[in-house]
Amino acid sequence: MSTTAIPFLDLKASNAQYREQLLRACERVIDSGWYVLGREVQAFEQAFAEYCGVKHAIGVSNGLDALHLILRAMDIGAGDEVIVPSNTYIATWLAVTQAGATPVPVEPDDSYNLDPSRIEAAITPRTKAIIAVHLYGQPADMVAIMALAERHGLKVIEDAAQAHGALDAGRRTGGLGHAAGFSFYPGKNLGALGDGGAVTTNDDALAERVRMLANYGSRVKYQHEQQGYNCRLDEMQAALLAVKLPHLDADIAHRRQIADFYQHELAGLPLVLPKVRAGAEPVWHLFVVQSERRDALQQALATAGIGTLIHYPVPPHRQGAYAELNLPEGSLPVAEAIHRQVLSLPMGPTLTLEHAAVVVQACRDFFAKG
Ligand SMILES: *Cc1c(COP(=O)(O)O)cnc(C)c1O
């Protein structure tokens, strides 16, 4: 049993870096007497839009609601089909079914993201949109996906919950499709101290519809033009996010350093390492390896005091929640194989290279034992 405890992600340490600024932001909000839809949200929305290089950012309650609001604002619902990755967090699918539409899964390529060459076969006369997830922090092939969508008259929604600041062909996520949904769940690369999310878009009309739907279907107080939702980001979370946003690029640079170290030091072991697509600049929300001996490797690392997670152990189509879709084991073999073999190594803004070296050594020791 090792004494080195290396958590998968140390949220406490990462927020402790900004403790004084976070406390001052809390005080400012408490003393303002204004807690919903005010100056803090407005200021954060402006800063986040600028960061993403888009015209509009709308603060919302969480990442799932961000995606759901986009679909509703696009009038996508009952009878419509939306193409989704077979390999994603279930929220991507839930946004589609909450809107009343049907998710149509498409398998990934070896970047773990939607394989553009498989999308066309999934398009039917009912298809309205594609949700491209930038999984594990690597942007999907948005140039190919947008070209394909244009040919078929489809909307493209980015699920950017894991990819704040990632670049595809030199452009930041959030502005690569028609609209994007972000999550500020505490463990995401830009994390609130609670739930939060944002919708980004360059489309003025869509931005206004999302804003209206997120606030009870109302543009003018007590006038409700649509049956909307209560999906607002609150002032406190916006103020805390505004403290953390200026540090995001430094965090990303740190994650890249750790990822480069893992890539270099783990090469040669019987592990499938992440493949970075040409033109993609990932932000390494997760560093995901694959092994046929995944469970034993995870156990060995745990014994050495190293925390790992599996993203994700069961693909959406094999969850009880989607039994109704009747997609049996074997129907999406690429995603199923990924879910059996993936393991996420420790990664985060406060993980040191020394700790990463301990992780590498533990992997080497595991495979040396055979
Ligand atoms: C976290 C996540 C979401 C949902 O975000 P919440 O803020 O938890 O609702 C959606 N999609 C992906 C890919 C995610 O990782």
The ligand as an SDF file (V2000), in Angstrom:
LIG
                    3D

 15 15  0  0  0  0  0  0  0  0999 V2000
  -21.4270   17.2590  -18.0390 C   0  0  0  0  0  0  0  0  0  0  0  0
  -21.9620   17.0110  -19.3910 C   0  0  0  0  0  0  0  0  0  0  0  0
  -23.2420   17.4400  -19.7780 C   0  0  0  0  0  0  0  0  0  0  0  0
  -24.2580   17.9590  -18.8090 C   0  0  0  0  0  0  0  0  0  0  0  0
  -23.8560   19.0370  -18.0420 O   0  0  0  0  0  0  0  0  0  0  0  0
  -24.5970   19.2920  -16.6200 P   0  0  0  0  0  0  0  0  0  0  0  0
  -24.1550   20.6690  -16.2800 O   0  0  0  0  0  0  0  0  0  0  0  0
  -24.1330   18.2520  -15.6870 O   0  0  0  0  0  0  0  0  0  0  0  0
  -26.0610   19.2150  -16.8720 O   0  0  0  0  0  0  0  0  0  0  0  0
  -23.6160   17.2770  -21.0890 C   0  0  0  0  0  0  0  0  0  0  0  0
  -22.8030   16.6760  -21.9820 N   0  0  0  0  0  0  0  0  0  0  0  0
  -21.5780   16.2420  -21.6570 C   0  0  0  0  0  0  0  0  0  0  0  0
  -20.7290   15.6130  -22.7100 C   0  0  0  0  0  0  0  0  0  0  0  0
  -21.1140   16.3710  -20.3580 C   0  0  0  0  0  0  0  0  0  0  0  0
  -19.9130   15.9070  -20.0300 O   0  0  0  0  0  0  0  0  0  0  0  0
  1  2  1  0
  2  3  1  0
  2 14  2  0
  3  4  1  0
  3 10  2  0
  4  5  1  0
  5  6  1  0
  6  7  2  0
  6  8  1  0
  6  9  1  0
 10 11  1  0
 11 12  2  0
 12 13  1  0
 12 14  1  0
 14 15  1  0
M  END
$$$$
